[in-house]
Amino acid sequence: MIAEFGLAALWLAAALALLQLGLAIGGLKGGRPELQAAIRPVAVVQGALTAMAFIALITLFMRSDMSVLLVATNSHSMKPWLYKFAGTWGNHEGSMLLWVTVMGVAGAAVALFERALRRDTHMATLGAQAAISLGFYAFLLFSSNPFARIDPPAPDGQGLNPLLQDPGLAFHPPTLYFGYVGLSVAFSFAVGALLTRQVDAAFARAMRPWVLGAWVLLTLGITAGSYWAYYELGWGGWWFWDPVENASLMPWLAATALLHSATVLATRDALRAWTVMLAVVAFSMSMVGTFLVRSGILTSVHAFAVDPERGSFILALLGIYIGGALALFGWRVGTVREGAPFELVSRETMLVINNLLLSVILGLVLIGTLYPLMTEAFGHKVSVGPPYFDRIAGPIALALMIAMAVGPMIRWRRDNASAVARRSMAPALVGLSVLAVVAVTSWGRIGILPFLGLVIALTVAVASIAPLWGRKPLRTPLFTWGMVIAHLGCAVSLGGMAADSAFTVEKLVAARPGETIETAGWRLRFDKILPVAGDNWTALQADMRVSRGGGAPVAIHPQSRFFTSPPTTTTEAALLTRWDGQLYVVLGQEADAGRWQMRIWWKPFVTCIWLGGTMIALGGLLALIGRERRGWTLKWRARRATAA
Amino acid sequence: MKAKHQRLILALVALAALIGAGLLAASALKDEAAYFYAPADVKSKGVEPGKAIRLGGMVVKGSLKRAADGVTIHFDVTDGKATVPASFSGIAPDLFKEGSGVVAEGAFDGKGVFVATNLLAKHDERYMPRELEGMSYNETTHQMKAEK
């Protein structure tokens, strides 16, 4: 019953999306006011129905209903409940249902909460949102039905990929999807504003909170995914330039650029056409990412489905939506009036540079990701790996960091070059002294990029708090705090990356129980190997005690786990976090009689990478709250004034 | 300066940045186009020592040897046409074994041995290195062939 209920809810939601699109078209053509008023409730009900369908699927997974094909192929009755729950989206159909759910819920949120937009633009926005949703409903219902039954029911399920059996699965995909798909709202706003010719500062002010919200979740999702890969894969790396990682990075780059250009448009009424373009590009990148991940043309732990039919379906959707939006843009861009002028030395210019650099990185990552696919079409198998991405993204990202440090010190519209130089004196001095110190202490021992990374990270950290100088902390607007914390987060994250690649110490040994291993100031005493068992796995575990200096020993337990359904081995690295870094221990195979392979890393300040990512998201959240609160305060004051 | 001139300057800067980025990408991709090698490519084209590449093929049966330190292994990689000696220090993936496919990341040393820093083994049907798709290893002849 539950599966049929879910399917019915999904069909009904699709029908409502069609109705919503029809109402929007009718409304824009000057339809009757009561029909125009209906569009909000329709969007809300549509969102509620998708949520119900999703809850139905979660229920099926929780109950291990093996008469449902998706549950039988991806779940197992012996799994811990958390992975039954999170396993709902650990497969192709479930993750696509999560996609349309987020899209429906985001549309409902726009219908419920968006009051700043003009009525006709709002209607057009909801219409655009419905149009995108329709394509994905069709994809789900016609080629990826999550509620399909099998007869007879399977005796038990085939289990979930053990790499995914981690608490990270409960957090990383939903957060990422809310960010990813949340960008569809920005896309719909852009389409709506183009349709009603309302591309102006008020449009940017209305769109900005939605972009900020999606961007915060996207940042959190990427940060969580990076940390998850770092501790789960046991390779000690935190970013692999896997096409799937690039698929999440590209929308983030576009959304970051959009966030800043929307600020220019909202504050100074400049960069109109460009902002609209970016809003289209950002969600297009989300769809390109989905195509790459879900079409099966790439192999990775994220690619569940290898089905060419689905690939062509998504490709067709991609063509319709991106092509359609770009065509609309080309058609209407002439009606977007020229924005306000600005001088060369101004914050606007710095934000243009920010956008330019972000777009360049985006373009280069896109080329690197698609290049193997394009050459394969001509019969060559080529893989583009970390050497390419490091070489192109590294230098541009460093230039971007410098622009980020200088930007907030320059005034809007027009500034004086010598005044800017005076303001950036202190950070520049700090930068030069750091340069001197790092150069003297570690010249020749670390690579050029990590070296520059360390220097720039520390300089930018100082520069990013410069906007707070001479201000009273409590009187500083919350969104200024948000900007400062987000920029500081970038510096912290960059510092972590540079420190990790410059100073990591790696040791590889084959050790017998009873031996003590020494590396990077740590003493690791390997006590014994013993078998342990979990709910659906057994493992070999090394009991170790580690200490540093004269400190008390701490017990750590790296494991090598064996899962039976499906049969797979995973490494569970032992991580010991200290303020100045992380000790990372992986247990390998038995080398020969009695000796066990171990890989040990001491990674100084590696945790800064994810701390910085969290700070960036927190900064975005503060900016969002700050802007919204200011809006409420103004509204409240206005209301009180009219009442008096 | 007039606003128009400034727009022009900005546009020129943007154009210069784009051209620069395009050239950067082109030069990086030119190196990258030669990123993946099969043993036969190594023999025919030659790879300079120290250049980071991916070497892909099958691990020859009977070639896998463990060094005394317990963490280094030596093995041969073949694509049926040529064979290349390789070594790896570290924890090899569980599915790394003789007669099975492997993609090794690393570089050649001065003596023609491929020193791998990372091994990507065929995990299961759902996750295998892309370069090994459509290749199989003949158990009796120790030959590798491409499936069509």
Contacts between the chains, C-beta under 8 A, distances in Angstrom:
chain1	res1	chain2	res2	distance
A	161	B	126	7.7
A	234	B	91	7.7
A	235	B	118	7.5
A	298	B	130	7.4
A	299	B	126	7.6
A	299	B	127	5.8
A	299	B	128	6.2
A	299	B	129	7.6
A	299	B	130	5.5
A	299	B	133	7.8
A	300	B	127	6.8
A	301	B	127	6.1
A	303	B	126	7.8
A	304	B	126	8.0
A	306	B	126	7.6
A	341	B	3	3.8
A	341	B	6	7.7
A	342	B	3	7.8
A	342	B	6	7.6
A	343	B	1	7.7
A	343	B	6	6.8
A	344	B	1	6.9
A	344	B	6	5.1
A	344	B	9	6.5
A	344	B	10	7.8
A	349	B	10	7.0
A	352	B	10	6.1
A	352	B	14	7.9
A	353	B	13	8.0
A	356	B	13	7.6
A	356	B	14	5.5
A	356	B	17	5.6
A	357	B	17	7.5
A	360	B	17	6.0
A	360	B	18	6.8
A	360	B	21	4.4
A	363	B	21	6.7
A	363	B	25	7.9
A	364	B	21	6.0
A	364	B	24	7.3
A	364	B	25	5.1
A	367	B	25	5.5
A	367	B	29	7.4
A	368	B	25	7.5
A	368	B	29	7.5
A	368	B	32	7.9
A	371	B	29	6.2
A	371	B	32	7.8
A	372	B	130	7.6
A	375	B	33	7.5
A	380	B	33	7.8
A	381	B	36	6.4
A	381	B	130	7.3
A	381	B	131	5.5
A	382	B	32	7.1
A	382	B	33	5.6
A	382	B	35	6.6
A	382	B	36	6.2
A	383	B	35	5.7
A	383	B	36	4.9
A	383	B	54	6.1
A	383	B	130	6.6
A	383	B	131	6.2
A	384	B	29	7.1
A	384	B	32	5.1
A	384	B	35	6.7
A	385	B	32	7.3
A	385	B	35	5.9
A	385	B	54	6.8
A	385	B	105	7.4
A	387	B	28	7.8
A	387	B	31	7.3
A	387	B	32	6.8
A	387	B	35	7.2
A	387	B	52	5.3
A	388	B	28	4.9
A	388	B	29	6.7
A	388	B	31	7.7
A	388	B	32	4.6
A	388	B	35	7.8
A	391	B	24	7.8
A	391	B	28	5.1
A	392	B	21	7.7
A	392	B	24	5.6
A	392	B	25	6.1
A	392	B	28	5.5
A	396	B	21	7.4
A	508	B	71	4.8
A	508	B	89	5.8
A	508	B	90	5.8
A	508	B	91	7.9
A	509	B	70	7.6
A	509	B	71	6.6
A	510	B	69	6.4
A	510	B	70	2.5
A	510	B	71	5.2
A	566	B	124	7.3
A	568	B	123	7.9
A	568	B	124	7.3
A	569	B	94	4.4
A	571	B	91	7.6
A	586	B	91	6.2
A	588	B	71	7.8
A	588	B	90	7.9
A	588	B	91	3.4
A	588	B	92	7.8
A	589	B	91	6.9
A	589	B	92	7.4
A	589	B	94	7.5
A	591	B	66	6.8
A	591	B	70	3.4
A	591	B	71	6.6
A	592	B	66	6.9
A	592	B	70	6.3
A	595	B	70	4.9
A	597	B	70	6.5
A	597	B	71	5.5
A	597	B	91	5.3
A	599	B	90	6.4
A	599	B	91	5.4
